[in-house]
Amino acid sequence: MFDDQSILITGGTGSFGRYFVKTLLERYSPKRVVVYSRDELKQFEMGHVFGEKCMRYFIGDVRDAHRLDTAMTDVDYVVHAAALKQVPAAEYNPMECIKTNVMGAQNVIDAAMANNVKKVIALSTDKAANPINLYGATKLCSDKLFVAANNLAGRKVTRFSVVRYGNVVGSRGSVIPYFKKLIYGGARELPITDERMTRFWITLSEGVDFVMRAFSRMKGGELFVPKIPSAKITDIARALAPDIPFRIIGIRPGEKLHEVMCPADDSHLTLEFENHYVIQPSLVYISNMDYSADAEGVSGLPVPMGFEYNSGTNPHFLSAERIRAICEP
């Protein structure tokens, strides 16, 4: 669906953006790929890796509505990946997080509608479900903005959906590269926040594949959640360094023991498909919209009332062998 189309990725120089561009160029022949981000050095470095004629590198911030509007001229599809994501940093700098994650989200929506973009998918996080930290709260707000944007679009062609998933293996700021850095530096122990802590885990390739598939599945207004494994933080530490003991340091500000991707309070809106869940919008912008079958014609079924997709009760946990395999460089 991306052949001879123009695609823009906000935050395009991040881990997800780079892999999305790589996959896009390998599988399709796009007319134009716009990498939109505020880091000129990363764009310079990325340009040496992806120098195809279709590539465009726009320096800009999602806080800048005018620049976004210019960048989206004649764009067909948008992936909104730009965000401030560090939980402690968001707790310490709340307004900066709000400016990027909330106001920036609205700027993306406005620019997409002004330029008649066909489809927009915004990336969310498990921390947006029942949030207890500011980062999660801003992403929940962003999710609500993108879902509600379908009400604003009216007769415009633009449709908006959200993809929510857990921690990305090896992404910047995640625990795996942090543990690896400590191990390679000769650390005698690894810091563990809490022995009970679990997280959802997804690889970059799985995340990119899921987002690409969501473009063909979406009708507008859905929140897509992939079925992915969980991992215990202690198992990750043992898999990476079985001979190094760990030290309990306590939960950081804004952290949870377990993460949720489909809250129990949304169970009446949640549909289960073979490999993913869909949380339907609470306010349906088109009265006859039926989300029980996606745009590809695949059907899903309602989950039981009170169902919660929780990293601690997830039936699928990664083994130590699998953790080691996916953590290899």
Protein Blocks (a to p, Z undefined) as FASTA:
>chain_A
ZZoiacddehklmmklmmmmmmmmmmmccfbdcdddfbfklmmmmmmmmmcfkbccdddd
fklmmlmmmmmgoiabdcdfbdcfbfklmmmmmmlmmmmmmmmmmmmmmmmmmnopabdc
ddddfklgopabfklmmmmmmmmmmmmmmmmnmmafbdcddddddddehiahiaklmmmm
mmmnopabdcdfblkbccddddfklmmmmmmmmmmmpgbhpacddddddddfklmmmmmm
mmbccddebjaehiafbdcfbdfklmmmpccdfkbccdddfbdfbfklcfkbcfkopacd
dddehiacdfklocbdcdfklmmmmmpZZ
